[in-house]
Amino acid sequence: MITRIREVRRARGMTLDEVAKACVPPTTPQTIGRLETGTRTVSVSWLNRIAEALRVDAADLVDYPDHGELPVIAVLGANGASAPKKQALVVPPRPAGSQVAMTVATSVGDYRAGDEIWCERLEPEDFVHALNRDVLVPRPAGRFLFGRLIGREDGKLHLLPPGAGGRQSVVADPPWAAVAVKLVRVL
């Protein structure tokens, strides 16, 4: 099997040591290097461990003809755009199993019409991980509330709307919430 571990690792800007430490359980940089070069056979288990450490899907680590990727030809910094110091690739985002999406019809706050907001669903015990982040919360009768989660107490979520001048809303005991994790914007 031909892998793209090295290309994806470099695209993520990680060293062999950083990937090795991010693996669960941790491994050695030499092992990651051997898996990258094909000196050691890559099992499905290793692909999954490395993919999790790199925060990509395991499929992104396997080389196949229809794989979508974009070469990085410039890097934008404080002094403008310049050529990258080393070759890099950007792997387009892929949805995870627990993700949902919301589209923006009218510009509001930091969001523009046409944006896609990808959200990761959370169970009530994980709401604490969404504090000070934008969340989508279900309401009765197929309605939703979207805003910045500013507090959580006694099963109630306190949200501020994304636009200026809005009033705080409180939602009691929602079955789930979805925290915004990716913004897809067409320019």
Secondary structure in CASP SS format (residue, H / E / C, confidence):
PFRMAT SS
TARGET T0000
AUTHOR 0000-0000-0000
METHOD secondary structure of the structure
MODEL  1
M C 1.00
I C 1.00
T E 1.00
R C 1.00
I H 1.00
R H 1.00
E H 1.00
V H 1.00
R H 1.00
R H 1.00
A H 1.00
R C 1.00
G C 1.00
M C 1.00
T C 1.00
L H 1.00
D H 1.00
E H 1.00
V H 1.00
A H 1.00
K H 1.00
A H 1.00
C C 1.00
V C 1.00
P C 1.00
P C 1.00
T C 1.00
T C 1.00
P H 1.00
Q H 1.00
T H 1.00
I H 1.00
G H 1.00
R H 1.00
L H 1.00
E H 1.00
T H 1.00
G C 1.00
T C 1.00
R C 1.00
T C 1.00
V C 1.00
S C 1.00
V H 1.00
S H 1.00
W H 1.00
L H 1.00
N H 1.00
R H 1.00
I H 1.00
A H 1.00
E H 1.00
A H 1.00
L H 1.00
R C 1.00
V C 1.00
D C 1.00
A H 1.00
A H 1.00
D H 1.00
L H 1.00
V E 1.00
D C 1.00
Y C 1.00
P C 1.00
D C 1.00
H C 1.00
G C 1.00
E C 1.00
L E 1.00
P E 1.00
V C 1.00
I C 1.00
A C 1.00
V E 1.00
L E 1.00
G E 1.00
A C 1.00
N C 1.00
G E 1.00
A E 1.00
S E 1.00
A C 1.00
P C 1.00
K C 1.00
K C 1.00
Q C 1.00
A C 1.00
L E 1.00
V E 1.00
V C 1.00
P C 1.00
P C 1.00
R C 1.00
P C 1.00
A C 1.00
G C 1.00
S C 1.00
Q E 1.00
V E 1.00
A E 1.00
M E 1.00
T E 1.00
V C 1.00
A C 1.00
T C 1.00
S C 1.00
V E 1.00
G C 1.00
D C 1.00
Y E 1.00
R C 1.00
A C 1.00
G C 1.00
D C 1.00
E E 1.00
I E 1.00
W E 1.00
C E 1.00
E E 1.00
R E 1.00
L E 1.00
E C 1.00
P H 1.00
E H 1.00
D H 1.00
F H 1.00
V H 1.00
H H 1.00
A H 1.00
L C 1.00
N C 1.00
R C 1.00
D E 1.00
V E 1.00
L E 1.00
V E 1.00
P E 1.00
R C 1.00
P H 1.00
A H 1.00
G H 1.00
R C 1.00
F E 1.00
L E 1.00
F E 1.00
G E 1.00
R E 1.00
L E 1.00
I E 1.00
G E 1.00
R E 1.00
E E 1.00
D C 1.00
G C 1.00
K E 1.00
L E 1.00
H E 1.00
L E 1.00
L E 1.00
P C 1.00
P C 1.00
G C 1.00
A C 1.00
G C 1.00
G C 1.00
R C 1.00
Q C 1.00
S E 1.00
V E 1.00
V E 1.00
A E 1.00
D C 1.00
P C 1.00
P C 1.00
W C 1.00
A E 1.00
A E 1.00
V E 1.00
A E 1.00
V E 1.00
K E 1.00
L E 1.00
V E 1.00
R C 1.00
V C 1.00
L C 1.00
END
